[in-house]
Amino acid sequence: MDTVGLAILGGQIALIVVMLLQVVPLMVWVERRGSAWLQNRSGPNRMGPFGLLQSLVDAVKMMTKEDRSMAHTNAFYYKLAPLISLVPAFMTFAVIPFASQITLDDGRVVQFQIADLNVGLLYILSIASLGVYGIIMGGWASNNKYSMLGSLRSTSQMISYELSMGLSIIGLIMCFSSIKLGDIARIQGETLLQLGPIAIPKWGIFVQPLGFIIFLTAAFAETNRLPFDLPEGESEIVAGYHLEYYSMMFGVFMMAEYINMTVASAFVSTLYFGGWQMLPGMHWALTHSGLDGMAFEWARVALEAVSFTLKVAFFMWFFVWVRWTIPRFRYDQLMDLGWKVMIPLSMANILITGVLIYYKVL
């Protein structure tokens, strides 16, 4: 890779890191305002217009609070655990495409994706599973019975739902014949069904509706969000694995949660909602814009990025909506759903998909 290629790659990495860091304070504000709206109360409204500066105030508060390890903790692993939760959250976004490629005038092809891996799906599943080690380590190093219970819950929960998540994707791979995220996003631009003037795209949700429901449910469990936030379980284990954490170490755990939400939303959008494929009306507006040449290509990339961002934003809001609508499951209900319902449904989905492909329905 030459100097220009390295500069483009460095710019892409910097853009993704900055965007993910900006998501955290924005989503904290959306979470608070959204929960207040759903529960018919005011929410933050004093710090700045509509309470927009509340997240900044909270960040300053966490950064200025005293940060020290208590005597009963294992200091090294206690401080390392939040970072182990945060780093995989950044790494998983590296293979998600947020626009199609563009060819510059000098023949250079620019990918709007940090790493175009042939095994992009497997990369995300494998790296995302590393986040559980930060939770386990935090619970163990805290030397607190409630923290340890939270980390043990997280271990069993994430293992259970990772199986369902992996199995739910197999049907999608069978339909698209690829585990490369760029190919999956591109194939979803094809037409699945033509109903007069209306074209139904070959989005994952239309070819794998059961797989989508299973995957989305597993995504909630993997991100430890309500109704699956059993590792935290305020009503019975106080705060779970981060009970002993405070100041910025607690803040890093929260950053990891919101970045994981972003990655999960981007993953769902890429697999089941066309990824960077334009939303209805955007393609018509582009073709009637009068642009041509490189101006047309850059406008296309911009609209694809906007379309992808809107899809991700919808699912980020969906995470908030579900959290403040559905109560927490009991732990036995959580495990029953994972092992007795989700896994059998995932296997049934694979069987049904195979039959439909054999008879050329899909």
Buried (B, 14 or more C-beta within 10 A) or exposed (E): EEEEEEEBBEEBBEEBEEEBEEBBBBBBBBBBBBBBBBEEEEBBBEBBEEBBBBBEBBBEEBEEEEEEBEEEBBEEBBBBBBEBBBBBBBBBBBBBBBBBBBEEEEEEEBBBBBBBBEEBBBBBBEBBBBBBBBBBBBBBBBBBEBBBBBBBBBBBBBEBBBBBBBBBBBBBBBBBEBBBBBBBBBBBBEEEEEEEEEEEBBBBBBBBEBBBBBBBBBBBBBBBBBBBBBBBBEEEBBBBBBBBBBBBBBBBBBBBBBBBBBBBBBBBBBBBBBBBBBBEEBBEEBEEEEBEEEEBBEBBBEBBBBBBBEBBBBBBBBBBBBBBEEEBBEBEEBBEBBBEEBBEBBEBBBEBBBEBBEEEEB
